[in-house]
């Protein structure tokens, strides 16, 4: 081999007559900066774990010492400090952080907090296990919060009891992090391209307010790395490997000390940096007396609020010039006014030096005159009595005013238009005083004089280097910061990564965040305004071909997501509810306009179906739509999902995955054990329809299951029912022949939605009398009220909903305000309806009770005799048939299949790839926006698809604390996946609030609901259909022997018109 940099040319490649190619000169090797590694401030590297010679943390608050099988905690400043405390160690203990009130210990997956002062909480220790995809990469504590960094570049902030406080995104990998009181100092590394240069940036945060105080590049000495960070008071310090200690001073970093290689800093307190002694680069921990002290140089004579110094540096220079002028002019009073009102943050020595210099220049040969010295000393003495006025914090968003405003303040002084004393005082007050929201008074004054323009205009944003552009309507005063925040919200990125560039004349200029956005800007930092979807290596599994399962498949196809497969044990689509639970006479209770499979923004409403279609019509509808919209090629019918196994990749695969993307999403798969069936299984799971063919496995990247919650009937044994001479049935899965009720007296036990539906069925089969026996009545809903709620853009408030019930309930003589489910104030201006059953929707219930062919008995059942049901009060109802219609329970087999421990929203165990949802049970609301199924399904299918496409948005929603949780309740025979209406409402609200992009995607769905409803069911046409049905049933009931005549239909067009007007007026009043 030749010398370094030389190139050897093979001899056989040289051709005769050709000149030799001149070899390049040797190149000197380039010295590259060492790679910056992450570290934990205050931790020593000497000694092995458990040797008793390693400190996890050491600062001004105390120290954490790692000993064999324990951690020794010593709080230096704790009021009840008696002796070091001992905490049990745990496997993988790696990080430690110490604050004034508590300490934190952490492994990669576990965090433990120990409170120094027991009076802060009833518990002294709190533990928190992190989810599988999370791990701690850095740890810090403040006064009352703990902060750790996750692999997704997120700062997760918790209280001392592990309640989530905030989640902040970072724009780089965390190198080190340290807290002090409410401040957090974070150092990040931004490595761009293939170069591994140390591009360190810092961010100083106010954790309590969630605001950014300062940030920017962190300077280091040449060819050095960062060794330590800390605080001196409220000021950040940084030490590099060259021994240079820098402090953040105003807009930049200034050197304040130089350490030798054998000094290792552990704390800074009172202008002194205390260090441990190191030998051969290794820290040797000994007694405290071996700590050495290094004095910190200026600017530590007084604390200068960072944000104020950076914000008002130009005004401060002007005030210093005025101060110097007044000292030269021997105007000590005016100089003191300036110092008192504005220069209180400037170091005293600086003012004294200026005063002495100015006074000295006025003296004779002997130097400074005595009179000037006295004035300088009085300036310096009075300065120590002056305190800074107002807060000096930088809040989110642009708050700087143009410097011209400050110059104009001082220009009249120089022109001599007003008295110097008056102008200096007013100038100082204008610059120093703060107004509302911690904004400077001069900022508010300028805003009053020059208010923001509200003129409408547009801004064209074009991707730099691309033809893709986005035109947005904005106001003239819209700032660059506001546009960046909008794009960041839409794209799920850090707004700090965006840069706006505008053309100015023949050159280009970067727009600052506080500038008004130009009419055309070029955006750097993104490749497209459309987010890039995550691509999964295995198909997404959908279990169930009911309404929700088919709708999920249609949503994937519409959005060009074809990597999925749908499983169902049946041979035909339709789902458990309509194939198994419904009988031949069952009908849709709500209206077709808000219950059809193609319910969507772009699909038409069905025109070939009745307003309340039957079971046969709906099943035919499902099959036709599934064929028309191309779902069937993605389905595997006659396939039962028997087991699911979560397969996790090897540790090496997970580490490689996390290192690249921050999450082990690809290495975790779900293996489904699939069993062929003959398509005849039932919804209860009692009979699967096995064919005897062998089972097989299929791997999937996500599993979505829509089991339906109408699965198993609630079973109750009645005393003496074995003596009853007639049939007793739960009337489910066609196991009861309704011809048996013809001419018979029927006892319907229950008062929920299923009981109301069966009342209609029994009367259609010409029963002579029906008794609805229940412990308490649930609210039933007339057809017009259901239509009224489903057509609303703005939800119907509780009092108006109750008012809409009254025309129907007045026929029965029932007062709905007295029902157990209705809770209101004395004036009935606020109402909450909370009942375990859904609304039974239909007019037959009200007509049958009003005509006397149905009797509602609100009592407990005592026993059953051969031909009657006896109540506790002694009353009895003579019946020939008993139908037990107490409702349904969920199936625990669903929890087992999906490996459910806890439902977080609609997700299993905080895993966004396992989605399990059944329609929430019951009613719990103060406002009512719908009684039908399709509008809710439209949102549900988007929830799961969104996070599968953009998985980086899931941790923010998961950790924000807005999603409700539910575990199985075996004593109530209620699986974890069966959630109530409150759980569903909280989940919807949490998703919209936690992920603004989801809230925006669903913002216009209420208007869509109204459009679909009125397109299918115009007001007059719908009322006429309801009236016609009412009269037809009235004739039938009279023929069956109803004791009363059919009353007129209780709802008229005038009543409906007034209800619509009241809802619009209520919505308008709330928008004012």
HELIX and SHEET records of a PDB file:
HELIX    1   1 UNK A   11  UNK A   13  5                                   3    
HELIX    2   2 UNK A  118  UNK A  120  5                                   3    
HELIX    3   3 UNK A  288  UNK A  290  5                                   3    
HELIX    4   4 UNK A  306  UNK A  311  1                                   6    
HELIX    5   5 UNK A  313  UNK A  328  1                                  16    
HELIX    6   6 UNK A  332  UNK A  341  1                                  10    
HELIX    7   7 UNK A  343  UNK A  345  5                                   3    
HELIX    8   8 UNK A  348  UNK A  360  1                                  13    
HELIX    9   9 UNK A  370  UNK A  383  1                                  14    
HELIX   10  10 UNK A  403  UNK A  415  1                                  13    
HELIX   11  11 UNK A  420  UNK A  432  1                                  13    
HELIX   12  12 UNK A  436  UNK A  438  5                                   3    
HELIX   13  13 UNK A  441  UNK A  449  1                                   9    
HELIX   14  14 UNK A  480  UNK A  491  1                                  12    
HELIX   15  15 UNK A  495  UNK A  497  5                                   3    
HELIX   16  16 UNK A  547  UNK A  558  1                                  12    
HELIX   17  17 UNK A  575  UNK A  576  1                                   2    
HELIX   18  18 UNK A  577  UNK A  581  3                                   5    
HELIX   19  19 UNK A  592  UNK A  594  5                                   3    
HELIX   20  20 UNK A  615  UNK A  628  1                                  14    
HELIX   21  21 UNK A  632  UNK A  634  5                                   3    
HELIX   22  22 UNK A  651  UNK A  661  1                                  11    
HELIX   23  23 UNK A  721  UNK A  723  5                                   3    
HELIX   24  24 UNK A  738  UNK A  741  5                                   4    
HELIX   25  25 UNK A  753  UNK A  764  1                                  12    
HELIX   26  26 UNK A  783  UNK A  790  1                                   8    
HELIX   27  27 UNK A  798  UNK A  812  1                                  15    
HELIX   28  28 UNK A  816  UNK A  818  5                                   3    
HELIX   29  29 UNK A  844  UNK A  851  1                                   8    
HELIX   30  30 UNK A  892  UNK A  897  1                                   6    
HELIX   31  31 UNK A  934  UNK A  949  1                                  16    
HELIX   32  32 UNK A  951  UNK A  953  5                                   3    
HELIX   33  33 UNK A  954  UNK A  959  1                                   6    
HELIX   34  34 UNK A  970  UNK A  972  5                                   3    
HELIX   35  35 UNK A  981  UNK A  994  1                                  14    
HELIX   36  36 UNK A  996  UNK A 1001  1                                   6    
HELIX   37  37 UNK A 1005  UNK A 1016  1                                  12    
HELIX   38  38 UNK A 1019  UNK A 1039  1                                  21    
HELIX   39  39 UNK A 1053  UNK A 1071  1                                  19    
SHEET    1   A 4 UNK A  54  UNK A  59  0                                        
SHEET    2   A 4 UNK A  62  UNK A  67 -1                                        
SHEET    3   A 4 UNK A  70  UNK A  75 -1                                        
SHEET    4   A 4 UNK A  85  UNK A  88 -1                                        
SHEET    1   B 4 UNK A  95  UNK A  98  0                                        
SHEET    2   B 4 UNK A 102  UNK A 106 -1                                        
SHEET    3   B 4 UNK A 110  UNK A 115 -1                                        
SHEET    4   B 4 UNK A 125  UNK A 129 -1                                        
SHEET    1   C 4 UNK A 138  UNK A 141  0                                        
SHEET    2   C 4 UNK A 145  UNK A 150 -1                                        
SHEET    3   C 4 UNK A 154  UNK A 159 -1                                        
SHEET    4   C 4 UNK A 164  UNK A 169 -1                                        
SHEET    1   D 4 UNK A 173  UNK A 180  0                                        
SHEET    2   D 4 UNK A 183  UNK A 189 -1                                        
SHEET    3   D 4 UNK A 200  UNK A 206 -1                                        
SHEET    4   D 4 UNK A 211  UNK A 217 -1                                        
SHEET    1   E 4 UNK A 226  UNK A 232  0                                        
SHEET    2   E 4 UNK A 235  UNK A 240 -1                                        
SHEET    3   E 4 UNK A 244  UNK A 249 -1                                        
SHEET    4   E 4 UNK A 252  UNK A 258 -1                                        
SHEET    1   F 3 UNK A 263  UNK A 269  0                                        
SHEET    2   F 3 UNK A 272  UNK A 279 -1                                        
SHEET    3   F 3 UNK A 282  UNK A 283 -1                                        
SHEET    1   G 3 UNK A 263  UNK A 269  0                                        
SHEET    2   G 3 UNK A 272  UNK A 279 -1                                        
SHEET    3   G 3 UNK A 292  UNK A 295 -1                                        
SHEET    1   H 5 UNK A 469  UNK A 475  0                                        
SHEET    2   H 5 UNK A 456  UNK A 463 -1                                        
SHEET    3   H 5 UNK A 520  UNK A 524  1                                        
SHEET    4   H 5 UNK A 499  UNK A 504 -1                                        
SHEET    5   H 5 UNK A 507  UNK A 510 -1                                        
SHEET    1   I 8 UNK A 635  UNK A 636  0                                        
SHEET    2   I 8 UNK A 564  UNK A 567  1                                        
SHEET    3   I 8 UNK A 540  UNK A 543  1                                        
SHEET    4   I 8 UNK A 702  UNK A 705  1                                        
SHEET    5   I 8 UNK A 911  UNK A 916  1                                        
SHEET    6   I 8 UNK A 907  UNK A 908 -1                                        
SHEET    7   I 8 UNK A 902  UNK A 904 -1                                        
SHEET    8   I 8 UNK A 965  UNK A 967 -1                                        
SHEET    1   J 3 UNK A 639  UNK A 647  0                                        
SHEET    2   J 3 UNK A 669  UNK A 676 -1                                        
SHEET    3   J 3 UNK A 696  UNK A 700 -1                                        
SHEET    1   K 2 UNK A 712  UNK A 713  0                                        
SHEET    2   K 2 UNK A 888  UNK A 889 -1                                        
SHEET    1   L 5 UNK A 728  UNK A 729  0                                        
SHEET    2   L 5 UNK A 881  UNK A 884  1                                        
SHEET    3   L 5 UNK A 745  UNK A 749  1                                        
SHEET    4   L 5 UNK A 769  UNK A 774  1                                        
SHEET    5   L 5 UNK A 854  UNK A 858  1                                        
SHEET    1   M 2 UNK A 780  UNK A 781  0                                        
SHEET    2   M 2 UNK A 840  UNK A 841  1                                        
SHEET    1   N 2 UNK A 796  UNK A 797  0                                        
SHEET    2   N 2 UNK A 927  UNK A 928 -1                                        
SHEET    1   O 3 UNK A 822  UNK A 824  0                                        
SHEET    2   O 3 UNK A 831  UNK A 835 -1                                        
SHEET    3   O 3 UNK A 923  UNK A 925 -1                                        
SHEET    1   P 3 UNK A 861  UNK A 865  0                                        
SHEET    2   P 3 UNK A 868  UNK A 871 -1                                        
SHEET    3   P 3 UNK A 876  UNK A 878 -1                                        
END                                                                             
